[in-house]
């Protein structure tokens, strides 16, 4: 998987979890404009490659968000006695 594809998957996961474009950009330490440039297909005017260190920050945020969702589900199951 390319860094762009990995970026798009993590970004989509976080968006579905309620993160805004501004939240995602801030987590990566970039502007929203730069985040949009990362999402563009290679060869498209304005497209930029996703640096590994920025992608690592996004992956870390996605993993943390996923862990929080799992823990919330476990709490719900515990409350329901499952």
N, C-alpha and C positions, 0 to 999 in steps of 0.2 A: 504494500500500500504506500502510495506517495505521501509526502508530508502534507500536501494540499488535501488529499482524500482524508487523511487522519484528522486534519484541522476541521474539515467539513463535518465529519462524524461527531467529533467532540462538541463542536459548536451547536449542531442540531440537538444533541442530547441535552446540553445546558439550556438551550432555548425552550425545549419541551418541559424542562424542570422549572421554568419561570424566569430564567435569566434574560435580561435585556441585552441588546447589542452593546450598549454602553458598559454594562456589567462585565461582559466577556472581554471587551477591549481593555477595560481597566485591569482585569485580572492578568491579562497578557502584558500589560505595561505599554500599550500602544493606543493610537487613536482609532476611532470608529472607521475613519477613512482608510487607514492602513488595514484594518480587519477586512473591510470590503475588498481591498486590493488582493489580499491573500485568497479570498474566496473565488476570484475570477479565474476562468480557465486559462492555462498557459497559452501564450500567444495573443490573448485578448489585450487590447490597449489598456494600460494601467495595471495589468496583472503584476503581482510580486510573489516571489517564492517565500514560503513560510520558513523562517529560521528555526533550526532545531531547538534552540533554547526557549523561544517563544512557544513553540508547540509543547514542550515539556511542561511549561507553566499551565497551559490549557488542559493538558492531560491530568495533571495533578488536581486541578479544580474539578474536573469531571469525575475522577475517582472519589474524591471527597464527597461530592454531591451524591454519587451512587451509594456510597457507604451510608450516608445519612438517610437516604430513601429506604435502604434495607433495614436499618435500625428502627425507623418509624414503622415499617411493616411488621417487624418483630414485636414492637410495643403493642400494636393493634391486635395482633394475634394473641399476645399474653393477656390483654384486657378481655378478649373474647373467650379465653380459656382453651385455646387450641394448642 
